[in-house]
Amino acid sequence: MKTIFKLMPVMMVLLFCSCNQREVEELSQVSLKGSIAENSLVESVTLDLLNKFSKSLRNSSLTKSENSIIVDESIKTTYHFKWNHETNTKSNGPQIPDSVSVDLYLMKFHEADGTLGYSIATGDERINKVYVYSHGDISDTARIYPLAHIIKSIPFIVKNDLENYYKNPSETIHTYGARPDITTHGPLLCTHWHQEYPYNSQIKAFPVMNAHPTLKGHAPVGCAATATAQVVTFYSKFKSDIMANGKPYVYNFSKFAFVAVPGEDAQFEVSQLCKEIGIALGIDYYPTVGILYDPRKIGTYLADKQGYSVETKYHKNIDINKLADLIMKNNPHITAGVMHGTTSGHVWVWDGVQMNWNTNEVMMVHCNWGMGIQKDSDFGSDTWFTPATMSQIDSQQPALTDDQVQIYLSNNNSYYPGGGGIL
């Protein structure tokens, strides 16, 4: 699939987007660099919320320790929501006002070991919710369009959460921390691969790119091949077309399946795997892009050639309950989509879920974007986020894609120990 990303100004993403000018207005945006104690109570509650959420990921490979996060900068954006009073509320509950304001915080943080990250959340007592929690930098939205969409959609979700509060005030508060009813499973993938060197070292050569600092004379792998290669590496299940000593080549997945970046001794195998998958999928390579025009080929390839149990859906949004069920059984999921209103797209992997077993609510999901790791770090630019940002719950909410392909994998059928039953 074509993966051309135009640079999106970071401030544009931080400002999110206007829902409907008659219904929501951004009142102000303030960068707060002082002590949290010097700022608002809501900000202090938000920080406590983030610490609890971070600790709720203690079984997740995204979090190396239970160290409290240290906020480097807090950017507060105040939103003003208006209603037309068509929203029904309980007679004995708080009545929805004509308008209401909410402070939403973008908190850039680091952990005690120096790992950088950011989160978007609010400690407002009516919501008390984390919407995005990610390692990396907010500028990653310039190259990861689904992540940019997620962040742009947050004001719509905040408005919906407020409506839910006024409808059911006792049922909408989110809390995290050491709770037996909350289970976090994933991220499943240990790998954090991208499309450039060394992964592209066996992809089609283009001498015009010899001086390129990250492509080094070769086309990029292509996001479809990167996502597929990481998935087959997770399963360690692959039938090679390459012959070695009269037999199909056998990849030594133990060398690179459980580390973020392959060591030098495994880089040749990983790049060969990416090349082999790219050719089999029919990716067209150009100096700066690898294009898969029909991502349904990923599902066909995994099922027919590699023997995977696959269900491919076209023109379908993600079924979040089905996704959570499969991830709890240790199955990652592949999504492909064309960016709304463009011809550019991306293929990525879903591989983590946090859910409340009492209510069957999928609270957060995790995506591996296939964009590698941060410089001088051992964490990828991967993200936990609330799934509502992908579901277009508001007619004014921007569409994620014009076309989507969902590839549900069910090679594993045993639930994660300690998990619950079918959703």
Secondary structure, DSSP 8 states (H G I E B T S, - for coil): ---------HHHHHT---S-TTTEEEEEEEEE-S-GGGS-HHHHHHHHHHHHHHHHTTTSTT-S-----EEEEEEEEEEEEE--S-S---TTS----SEEEEEEEEEEEE-TT--EEEEEEE--TTT-EEEEEEES-GGGGGT-HHHHHHHHHHHHHHHHHHHHHHH-TTT-----SS-TTEEEE---------SSTTTTTTS-B-GGGTT-TTTTTB----HHHHHHHHHHHHHT----S-EETTEE----GGGTTTSSS--HHHHHHHHHHHHHHHHHHT-EEETTEEE-S-THHHHHIIIIIT---EEEEES----HHHHHHHHHTT--EEEEEEETTSS-EEEEEEEEEEEETTTTEEEEEEEE-S--B-TTSS-BS-EEE-GGGGS--STTS--SEEEEEEEEE-S--S--TT-----
